[in-house]
Amino acid sequence: GEICAFKIHGQEMPFEAVVLNKTSGEGRLRAKSPIDCELQKEYTFIIQAYDCGSGPGGTNWKKSHKAVVHIQVKDVNEFSPAFKESVYKATVTEGKIYDSILQVEAIDEDCSPQYSQICNYEIVTTDVPFAIDRNGNIRNTEKLSYDKQHQYEIMVTAFDCGQKHATEDVLVRVNVKPVCKPGWQDWNKRIEYQPGSGSIPLFPSIHLETCDGPVSSIHTTIELQTNYIGKGCDRETYSEKSLQKLCGASSGAIDLLPSPSTTTNWTAGLLMDSNDIIFKFDGKQGAKIPDGIVPKNLTDQFTISLWMKHGPSPGLRAEKETILCNSDKTEMNRHHYALYVHNCRLVFLLRKDFDQADTFRPAEFHWKLDQICDKEWHYYVVNVEFPVVTLYMDGTTYEPYLVTNDWPIHPSHIAMQLTVGACWQGGEVTKPRFAQYFHGSLASLTIRPGKIESQKVISCLQACKEGLDINSLESLGQGIKYHFNPSQSVLVMEGDDIENINQALRKVSYINSRQFPTAGVRRLKVSSKVQCFGEDVCISIPDIDAYVMVFQANEPKITISGMDHFARPAAQFEGERGVILLPDIRIVSTVTKMEHPVDLQEQDRAEKPVIVEEMLHNLDFCDVLVMGAELDPEQECLELDRAELQGKHLDATNSTAGYSIYGVDSMFNYEQVLRQIRYRNWDTAAAFDRKFRVKCSELNGRYTSNEFNLEVNILHSSNSNFMDHVNHMIAQPQFLQSVQHPEGSVSAVHNSVVPSVATIVIIICVSILIFVITLGVYRIRTAHQHSSADHEGSKENEMDWDDSALTITVNPMEKYEKPHQTEEESEEEDIEDEEEDTTSAESDESEEDEEEEEEEEVIVPKGDKQNGTRQAQLEWD
């Protein structure tokens, strides 16, 4: 009658039923292990009740019917929401309001809808122009600007419906991209250029953004603007003469616009640019070329060349603007030949004189070119091979498009006037005057009679030292067409494929081959045109405006050195060859560089090591100037064998003021020529000394050397051998060499003095000695301290006369012996050979020896055969 047990039927149910009261049959169902809703939300099983009437094996008890038990597990909010991604990213275009930029999503592992559902999202970051809705959609609340901010980073959290928020917020990155504007991307506005660095790419990582436009072809122009440097680009600023020699132009060019000087004074009144080679004509000035500068008859072959910068003519009615004009000086007003600009045309007028053939001849040649009025520098060469006239502009040939024929001019004996910048109106006016003035700038205007220039020379004369370059033409790729202008300042590229054009533009570089380029800015302009497929409105690509910054080159210091003082007997100056002035001249150029240390610590920055490097470059002139009174052509001159200039780019001019060597050539070649300049004086009686100064220049005086001074003494003496003795006994202080001798050793000087028989001569000699001693007393003492400098002089140096270190001790009781005449002559001839055998005793002795020897004289034994004929009668210190 009692209930003894409850039994659960089912596989491994985590529940058990216990009997609370056997009599009443009350029982309790309980969990025997933890229950987790997330593992199982509900359980269903069968339960039966058993009475207590069981037998020994539990066989006889009775059980109730089966009852079904259904259990639901109630959820606890134990889990927080978690986001599916660790970071969310999105990109938006500036200037747009989006409904949804992106959606974030979080999940919750709780099992009940209440706790597992995400009810809300929230942006944690403050002050951002974004909002989020219940579904996690993020939108922008205002228009974004790429310029204001490229990227936003915002933190977002999520809440479940039990208001539990996510343990970790999620990062959302929103990138703002600019509105797609077609154009070139990834280029730098400033490109830096160090002199001597060769060719450097201008846009190494450039690419074209077309915003997915249907592009069919691209046409790009790269332009290097250098119009404010020199004459259009960074040419060597050498003179026109030097350039013509460098380019191998035929000689005989006559410079019609030289820098003003005493000999070329007709340009003195003209306006000039800062660098002395550019002339500005303002429509009020002309210059008359003096008679005799240009031959009257130019023959059928001649060349006119010039640099010109010209803009459109002022005024409504464009007047003729004369560059060069040869017209009647008086009476009439005929133009025999002229070069002028009219309505942006270049016109060359050439009227032949009436001769045997009275026929129609070409007289005017016209060229219409945009460059004549573009306010830029261009190089023009008019080659005349009558009746053919050819114009070269910037190295490119242009044929005249209109040739006007005319009758020859009837002969007359009126003098002609050649003018520049205007034309001379000699007749038909009450007062002769200039007319048809030129407005613009001219430089290097030359006329070469009897010769025309080759295309090669013309190209060289206008060649640019800087320009655009393509690093490797082979790798430009298929389908790229390119074209350079003659001066390589403009490059045009064309292609169908955008990537090919990108690659090609990355290879475009800037090059400046000058050793010392003009420092400053070179502007760069890249303009592009795009063609599109179909009828689409084609995109326009903005121009690139950039610039190349060329740094100042390390300036060279040009140093001239060599023997600066020597004396020779008068006979040598009067000889046929004279005396070589600069036998050992040296020209060295050094440059000082600052070495940047690798470790740039604060304390290191102040101390940058300075490096002095020797460098090689050209010179363009060296002048040997006469100091004091100019040379007297009646009795003295400077000479140079013209053969020394052969095979070099050098020329020389000689005057009473000195010798000038000019032309662009190496320092070595200048040294070679300077070492051959000789000074002759065939009337030395009145002359005692001459002073000269040497100065060299590079780049038309932009860099100049030190002023090297040389003093030459002419020695007058009937006792020439006595002076020779003095000459080679005394070496220049800086060439002396200190030699330590063993103690007690005495070095004797074996130099002969050939005495004269005449007593008068002896008196003269002694007088000269006393005179020299008197002059030298003060300098002797100071010079004693400098007796340890190097003794490196050549034979020439050892013969130098330097009265700065001269002490003379004369023993008046000494008897002179007269050596054989033949030996005397041979000694004079071989004096340089003797130099190598004898040493300067005074410079070799220790100070103690010197003091002793001032008191005693060195006697050479007569038995010494080697010196038998040249005993020392005088001791020199």
NUPAGU-423219 format. One record per residue (C-alpha): z, y, x; residue number from 1. Coordinates in steps of 0.5 Angstrom, whole numbers. Layout:
! residues N
       Z       Y       X   num
       Z       Y       X   NUM
...
***
This chain:
! residues 877
       Z       Y       X   num
       0       0       0     1
       0       5       6     2
      -6       8      10     3
      -5       6      17     4
     -11       9      21     5
     -18      13      20     6
     -24      11      24     7
     -30      15      26     8
     -37      12      26     9
     -42      15      31    10
     -44      15      38    11
     -38      19      43    12
     -36      24      38    13
     -31      29      41    14
     -27      28      35    15
     -21      24      33    16
     -17      23      26    17
     -10      21      26    18
      -5      19      20    19
       0      24      19    20
       3      21      13    21
       2      13      12    22
       5      13       5    23
       1      19       2    24
      -5      18       6    25
      -6      25       9    26
      -9      25      16    27
     -12      30      21    28
     -19      31      24    29
     -18      34      31    30
     -22      35      37    31
     -21      31      43    32
     -25      35      48    33
     -27      42      49    34
     -33      44      44    35
     -38      49      46    36
     -43      52      41    37
     -48      53      46    38
     -48      45      47    39
     -48      43      40    40
     -47      48      34    41
     -46      42      29    42
     -43      35      28    43
     -44      30      22    44
     -41      23      22    45
     -38      18      18    46
     -30      17      17    47
     -27      11      14    48
     -19      10      12    49
     -16       3      13    50
     -10       0      10    51
      -4      -4      14    52
      -6     -11      11    53
      -9     -13      18    54
      -8     -20      20    55
      -7     -22      27    56
     -14     -20      30    57
     -14     -14      25    58
     -18     -19      21    59
     -15     -18      14    60
     -15     -10      13    61
     -18      -7       7    62
     -23       0       9    63
     -25       5       4    64
     -32       7       2    65
     -35      12       8    66
     -34      19       7    67
     -39      24      11    68
     -36      29      15    69
     -40      36      17    70
     -37      40      22    71
     -40      47      24    72
     -38      50      31    73
     -36      57      30    74
     -39      62      36    75
     -35      66      41    76
     -38      72      44    77
     -37      70      51    78
     -44      71      54    79
     -47      78      56    80
     -54      80      55    81
     -59      79      62    82
     -66      82      63    83
     -72      77      64    84
     -74      81      70    85
     -70      84      76    86
     -75      90      76    87
     -80      93      71    88
     -86      97      74    89
     -91     102      70    90
     -96     107      72    91
     -98     113      68    92
    -103     118      68    93
    -101     125      68    94
    -101     130      62    95
    -101     124      57    96
     -96     122      52    97
     -95     115      51    98
     -93     111      45    99
     -90     106      50   100
     -91     106      57   101
     -88      99      58   102
     -83      94      54   103
     -76      91      57   104
     -73      85      55   105
     -66      82      55   106
     -63      75      53   107
     -56      73      51   108
     -54      66      51   109
     -49      66      46   110
     -51      61      40   111
     -50      65      34   112
     -55      70      31   113
     -50      75      31   114
     -48      75      39   115
     -55      72      41   116
     -59      78      39   117
     -60      84      43   118
     -59      90      38   119
     -60      96      42   120
     -63      98      49   121
     -60     105      53   122
     -63     109      58   123
     -57     110      63   124
     -60     115      68   125
     -59     122      65   126
     -64     128      65   127
     -70     124      65   128
     -76     125      61   129
     -76     118      58   130
     -73     115      51   131
     -73     107      49   132
     -73     104      42   133
     -69      98      39   134
     -74      93      42   135
     -74      96      49   136
     -81     100      49   137
     -80     106      54   138
     -84     112      52   139
     -85     119      56   140
     -82     125      52   141
     -86     130      55   142
     -92     130      59   143
     -91     128      67   144
     -94     132      73   145
     -96     128      79   146
     -95     135      83   147
     -88     135      80   148
     -86     128      81   149
     -90     122      84   150
     -85     117      81   151
     -79     116      77   152
     -73     111      77   153
     -69     110      71   154
     -64     105      70   155
     -64     101      63   156
     -58      97      60   157
     -58      92      53   158
     -53      91      48   159
     -52      85      43   160
     -50      85      36   161
     -43      84      38   162
     -44      91      42   163
     -43      87      49   164
     -47      90      54   165
     -51      87      60   166
     -47      86      66   167
     -53      89      71   168
     -57      95      69   169
     -65      94      70   170
     -69      98      75   171
     -75     101      71   172
     -80     105      76   173
     -85     109      73   174
     -91     112      78   175
     -95     118      76   176
    -102     118      78   177
    -106     124      78   178
    -112     125      73   179
    -117     122      76   180
    -121     127      80   181
    -128     125      83   182
    -127     127      91   183
    -126     125      98   184
    -119     122      99   185
    -114     121     105   186
    -117     126     110   187
    -113     131     114   188
    -114     139     114   189
    -113     140     121   190
    -116     136     127   191
    -113     137     134   192
    -117     137     140   193
    -115     136     147   194
    -120     139     152   195
    -123     133     156   196
    -122     128     151   197
    -129     126     149   198
    -131     124     142   199
    -126     124     137   200
    -127     122     129   201
    -126     127     124   202
    -124     123     118   203
    -122     116     121   204
    -119     114     114   205
    -123     118     109   206
    -126     115     102   207
    -129     117      96   208
    -126     117      89   209
    -131     117      84   210
    -127     115      78   211
    -131     109      76   212
    -137     113      75   213
    -144     110      75   214
    -146     112      82   215
    -153     111      84   216
    -153     115      91   217
    -149     120      95   218
    -152     125      99   219
    -147     128     104   220
    -147     134     109   221
    -142     135     115   222
    -143     142     118   223
    -139     145     124   224
    -139     152     124   225
    -138     155     131   226
    -142     162     130   227
    -137     166     132   228
    -136     163     139   229
    -141     166     144   230
    -148     165     142   231
    -147     160     136   232
    -143     154     139   233
    -139     153     145   234
    -144     154     151   235
    -142     154     158   236
    -141     162     159   237
    -146     162     165   238
    -151     167     166   239
    -158     166     163   240
    -160     166     171   241
    -155     160     172   242
    -157     157     166   243
    -165     157     167   244
    -163     154     174   245
    -159     149     171   246
    -165     147     166   247
    -170     147     171   248
    -174     153     168   249
    -179     156     173   250
    -177     162     177   251
    -180     169     175   252
    -176     170     169   253
    -175     178     168   254
    -168     179     164   255
    -170     185     160   256
    -162     186     157   257
    -158     185     164   258
    -151     187     164   259
    -151     195     166   260
    -150     196     174   261
    -153     201     179   262
    -160     197     179   263
    -160     195     172   264
    -158     202     168   265
    -163     202     162   266
    -158     198     158   267
    -152     202     160   268
    -152     206     153   269
    -153     200     149   270
    -147     197     145   271
    -144     191     148   272
    -140     185     146   273
    -133     183     149   274
    -137     178     154   275
    -142     183     157   276
    -148     179     155   277
    -149     180     148   278
    -152     187     145   279
    -151     190     138   280
    -156     194     136   281
    -154     199     130   282
    -161     202     128   283
    -160     208     132   284
    -161     205     139   285
    -167     203     144   286
    -167     202     151   287
    -173     204     155   288
    -175     199     161   289
    -177     202     167   290
    -184     202     170   291
    -185     196     175   292
    -180     191     172   293
    -185     188     168   294
    -192     187     171   295
    -197     191     167   296
    -202     185     166   297
    -198     179     163   298
    -204     175     164   299
    -206     170     158   300
    -200     165     159   301
    -193     168     159   302
    -186     166     155   303
    -181     171     151   304
    -174     168     150   305
    -168     171     147   306
    -162     169     143   307
    -162     173     136   308
    -157     174     130   309
    -160     178     124   310
    -159     179     117   311
    -163     182     111   312
    -166     188     113   313
    -162     194     110   314
    -165     199     105   315
    -170     198      99   316
    -177     199     103   317
    -176     194     109   318
    -178     197     116   319
    -181     193     122   320
    -175     192     126   321
    -177     192     134   322
    -174     187     138   323
    -179     188     144   324
    -185     193     144   325
    -190     195     149   326
    -194     202     147   327
    -197     208     149   328
    -193     213     153   329
    -196     219     151   330
    -202     221     147   331
    -204     215     142   332
    -199     211     139   333
    -202     204     140   334
    -198     198     140   335
    -201     193     146   336
    -196     187     145   337
    -189     187     140   338
    -184     182     137   339
    -181     185     131   340
    -178     182     125   341
    -181     185     118   342
    -178     182     111   343
    -175     176     114   344
    -181     174     118   345
    -182     174     125   346
    -188     177     128   347
    -191     177     134   348
    -197     182     136   349
    -201     181     142   350
    -208     186     142   351
    -212     184     148   352
    -216     190     152   353
    -223     191     151   354
    -227     187     157   355
    -233     183     157   356
    -233     180     150   357
    -233     185     145   358
    -230     179     140   359
    -225     179     134   360
    -219     176     137   361
    -212     173     134   362
    -208     179     134   363
    -202     178     130   364
    -198     171     129   365
    -193     171     123   366
    -187     166     122   367
    -183     166     116   368
    -176     162     117   369
    -170     163     113   370
    -166     163     120   371
    -169     170     121   372
    -164     173     116   373
    -158     168     116   374
    -153     172     120   375
    -153     166     125   376
    -155     166     132   377
    -161     162     134   378
    -165     161     140   379
    -172     163     140   380
    -178     162     145   381
    -185     165     144   382
    -190     161     148   383
    -196     165     149   384
    -203     161     152   385
    -208     165     149   386
    -211     165     144   387
    -205     159     142   388
    -198     162     140   389
    -192     157     139   390
    -185     159     137   391
    -179     154     138   392
    -173     156     134   393
    -167     152     136   394
    -171     147     140   395
    -176     146     134   396
    -183     148     134   397
    -186     152     129   398
    -194     154     128   399
    -196     161     126   400
    -198     161     118   401
    -202     167     119   402
    -206     170     124   403
    -209     176     123   404
    -215     178     127   405
    -217     184     130   406
    -222     188     135   407
    -220     189     142   408
    -216     195     144   409
    -221     200     148   410
    -220     201     155   411
    -216     208     156   412
    -212     210     162   413
    -205     212     158   414
    -199     209     161   415
    -195     204     157   416
    -188     204     155   417
    -184     198     154   418
    -178     198     150   419
    -172     194     147   420
    -169     195     140   421
    -174     200     138   422
    -181     202     139   423
    -183     208     143   424
    -188     213     139   425
    -191     217     144   426
    -197     220     140   427
    -198     223     133   428
    -191     226     133   429
    -189     233     136   430
    -184     230     140   431
    -184     223     143   432
    -178     219     140   433
    -176     212     138   434
    -178     209     132   435
    -177     202     128   436
    -170     201     130   437
    -167     194     130   438
    -161     192     126   439
    -157     186     129   440
    -155     182     136   441
    -159     180     142   442
    -158     177     148   443
    -161     174     154   444
    -168     177     152   445
    -173     175     158   446
    -180     175     159   447
    -183     170     164   448
    -190     173     166   449
    -196     167     168   450
    -192     161     166   451
    -190     158     159   452
    -184     153     159   453
    -184     146     157   454
    -180     143     151   455
    -175     140     155   456
    -173     146     159   457
    -173     150     152   458
    -168     144     149   459
    -164     145     155   460
    -163     152     155   461
    -161     152     147   462
    -157     146     148   463
    -150     146     145   464
    -144     143     149   465
    -140     142     143   466
    -142     139     136   467
    -142     133     131   468
    -143     126     134   469
    -143     119     131   470
    -139     114     135   471
    -143     108     134   472
    -150     108     131   473
    -151     101     130   474
    -145     100     126   475
    -147     105     121   476
    -149      99     116   477
    -156      98     112   478
    -159     103     108   479
    -155     109     111   480
    -160     115     113   481
    -158     120     117   482
    -161     127     121   483
    -158     132     126   484
    -160     139     127   485
    -162     141     134   486
    -156     144     136   487
    -152     138     133   488
    -148     142     128   489
    -150     140     122   490
    -151     132     120   491
    -154     130     113   492
    -152     123     111   493
    -155     119     105   494
    -154     112     102   495
    -153     108      96   496
    -147     104      97   497
    -140     108      96   498
    -137     103     101   499
    -142     104     106   500
    -142     112     106   501
    -134     111     107   502
    -135     107     113   503
    -141     112     116   504
    -137     118     115   505
    -131     115     118   506
    -135     114     125   507
    -137     122     125   508
    -133     125     131   509
    -133     132     134   510
    -135     132     142   511
    -134     138     147   512
    -137     136     153   513
    -134     143     157   514
    -129     142     162   515
    -126     149     160   516
    -128     150     152   517
    -126     156     149   518
    -120     155     145   519
    -119     156     138   520
    -121     154     131   521
    -128     151     129   522
    -129     150     121   523
    -131     144     118   524
    -135     143     111   525
    -137     137     108   526
    -141     138     102   527
    -143     132      97   528
    -148     131      92   529
    -148     125      87   530
    -153     122      83   531
    -151     117      77   532
    -155     111      73   533
    -157     113      66   534
    -156     119      62   535
    -149     120      64   536
    -146     127      66   537
    -146     126      73   538
    -139     127      77   539
    -139     133      82   540
    -135     132      88   541
    -131     138      91   542
    -133     140      98   543
    -128     139     104   544
    -125     145     108   545
    -122     143     114   546
    -122     145     122   547
    -122     143     129   548
    -116     146     133   549
    -119     146     140   550
    -113     147     145   551
    -113     151     151   552
    -115     147     157   553
    -111     147     163   554
    -113     153     167   555
    -116     152     174   556
    -113     155     180   557
    -118     156     185   558
    -116     157     193   559
    -120     159     199   560
    -117     157     205   561
    -119     157     213   562
    -119     161     219   563
    -117     168     218   564
    -118     171     224   565
    -122     170     231   566
    -125     173     237   567
    -131     172     241   568
    -134     175     247   569
    -139     181     245   570
    -145     177     248   571
    -144     171     242   572
    -145     177     237   573
    -151     179     240   574
    -154     172     241   575
    -160     170     237   576
    -156     166     232   577
    -150     171     232   578
    -143     168     230   579
    -141     163     224   580
    -136     167     220   581
    -133     161     216   582
    -134     155     220   583
    -128     151     217   584
    -128     154     210   585
    -125     150     204   586
    -125     151     197   587
    -120     147     193   588
    -118     147     185   589
    -112     145     182   590
    -109     145     175   591
    -102     145     173   592
    -100     140     168   593
     -93     139     164   594
     -91     132     164   595
     -88     130     158   596
     -82     125     159   597
     -82     118     155   598
     -75     119     153   599
     -74     125     150   600
     -66     126     150   601
     -64     133     149   602
     -62     134     156   603
     -68     131     159   604
     -72     136     154   605
     -71     142     159   606
     -73     139     165   607
     -81     137     165   608
     -84     135     171   609
     -90     139     173   610
     -96     135     176   611
    -101     139     180   612
    -107     135     181   613
    -114     137     184   614
    -120     137     180   615
    -127     138     181   616
    -131     143     177   617
    -137     148     179   618
    -137     155     181   619
    -142     160     179   620
    -142     165     185   621
    -138     166     191   622
    -139     173     195   623
    -138     175     202   624
    -136     182     202   625
    -136     187     208   626
    -129     191     208   627
    -129     198     210   628
    -136     201     212   629
    -142     198     210   630
    -146     194     215   631
    -151     198     219   632
    -158     195     218   633
    -160     198     225   634
    -155     194     229   635
    -152     189     224   636
    -153     184     219   637
    -151     177     215   638
    -156     172     216   639
    -157     165     212   640
    -162     160     213   641
    -166     159     206   642
    -167     152     208   643
    -159     151     207   644
    -160     152     199   645
    -166     147     198   646
    -164     141     194   647
    -158     145     191   648
    -158     150     185   649
    -156     156     189   650
    -159     162     190   651
    -157     168     195   652
    -158     176     195   653
    -156     180     202   654
    -155     187     202   655
    -151     192     207   656
    -145     191     202   657
    -145     183     204   658
    -148     176     202   659
    -148     173     195   660
    -149     166     193   661
    -150     164     186   662
    -152     159     181   663
    -148     153     178   664
    -146     148     183   665
    -141     144     186   666
    -135     147     190   667
    -137     142     196   668
    -144     145     196   669
    -142     152     196   670
    -137     150     202   671
    -143     147     206   672
    -147     154     205   673
    -141     159     206   674
    -140     155     213   675
    -147     157     215   676
    -147     164     214   677
    -147     168     221   678
    -146     175     223   679
    -150     178     228   680
    -149     185     232   681
    -154     187     237   682
    -151     193     239   683
    -143     192     240   684
    -142     197     244   685
    -138     201     239   686
    -136     196     235   687
    -129     192     236   688
    -127     189     229   689
    -130     187     222   690
    -126     185     216   691
    -130     181     211   692
    -127     178     204   693
    -129     172     200   694
    -128     171     193   695
    -131     165     188   696
    -132     165     181   697
    -133     160     175   698
    -135     161     168   699
    -138     168     170   700
    -131     170     173   701
    -127     167     167   702
    -123     164     173   703
    -123     167     180   704
    -121     165     186   705
    -116     168     191   706
    -119     174     196   707
    -119     170     202   708
    -119     176     208   709
    -122     174     215   710
    -122     179     221   711
    -127     178     227   712
    -126     181     233   713
    -131     183     238   714
    -129     182     246   715
    -132     187     251   716
    -131     186     258   717
    -135     185     264   718
    -130     179     266   719
    -132     175     260   720
    -129     169     263   721
    -122     172     263   722
    -123     173     256   723
    -125     166     255   724
    -119     164     258   725
    -115     169     254   726
    -118     166     248   727
    -117     159     249   728
    -110     159     251   729
    -108     162     245   730
    -108     158     239   731
    -107     160     232   732
     -99     160     230   733
    -100     155     224   734
    -104     150     228   735
     -99     149     234   736
     -96     143     235   737
     -89     142     238   738
     -89     136     243   739
     -82     134     247   740
     -83     133     254   741
     -79     128     258   742
     -73     133     262   743
     -76     136     268   744
     -83     135     267   745
     -87     141     268   746
     -94     142     264   747
     -98     146     268   748
    -104     150     265   749
    -111     149     269   750
    -115     154     267   751
    -119     158     272   752
    -120     166     272   753
    -126     168     276   754
    -124     174     279   755
    -129     180     281   756
    -131     183     287   757
    -131     190     285   758
    -124     193     285   759
    -126     197     279   760
    -127     191     275   761
    -120     189     277   762
    -117     196     275   763
    -121     195     268   764
    -118     188     267   765
    -111     190     269   766
    -112     196     264   767
    -114     192     259   768
    -108     187     260   769
    -103     193     260   770
    -106     196     254   771
    -105     189     250   772
     -98     188     253   773
     -96     195     250   774
     -99     193     243   775
     -96     186     243   776
     -89     187     245   777
     -86     188     238   778
     -90     182     235   779
     -89     177     241   780
     -82     177     240   781
     -83     175     232   782
     -88     170     234   783
     -84     166     239   784
     -80     163     233   785
     -86     160     230   786
     -89     156     236   787
     -88     149     232   788
     -93     150     227   789
     -99     144     227   790
    -104     144     232   791
    -110     142     228   792
    -115     147     229   793
    -122     145     231   794
    -126     147     237   795
    -127     153     234   796
    -120     154     232   797
    -118     153     239   798
    -122     159     242   799
    -119     163     237   800
    -116     170     239   801
    -109     171     236   802
    -105     177     240   803
     -99     176     236   804
     -96     171     241   805
     -98     174     247   806
     -94     174     254   807
     -97     176     260   808
     -94     175     267   809
     -98     178     273   810
     -96     177     280   811
     -99     183     283   812
     -99     179     290   813
    -103     173     288   814
    -109     173     292   815
    -116     171     288   816
    -120     166     291   817
    -128     166     289   818
    -130     159     286   819
    -137     157     287   820
    -142     161     282   821
    -145     154     279   822
    -139     152     277   823
    -137     158     274   824
    -143     158     270   825
    -142     151     268   826
    -135     152     266   827
    -137     158     261   828
    -142     153     258   829
    -137     147     257   830
    -131     151     255   831
    -130     148     249   832
    -130     141     253   833
    -125     144     257   834
    -121     145     251   835
    -120     138     249   836
    -117     136     256   837
    -112     142     257   838
    -106     143     253   839
    -102     150     252   840
     -97     149     256   841
     -92     154     253   842
     -92     151     246   843
     -91     144     249   844
     -85     146     254   845
     -78     146     251   846
     -74     153     251   847
     -71     152     258   848
     -77     151     261   849
     -80     157     258   850
     -75     161     261   851
     -76     159     268   852
     -83     159     268   853
     -83     166     266   854
     -80     168     272   855
     -84     163     277   856
     -91     161     277   857
     -94     155     277   858
     -98     153     284   859
    -103     147     283   860
    -104     143     290   861
    -111     144     293   862
    -111     137     294   863
    -112     136     287   864
    -120     135     287   865
    -120     135     279   866
    -118     142     279   867
    -120     144     286   868
    -124     150     284   869
    -120     152     278   870
    -113     154     281   871
    -109     158     276   872
    -108     165     279   873
    -104     167     272   874
     -99     164     268   875
     -99     166     261   876
     -94     165     256   877
***
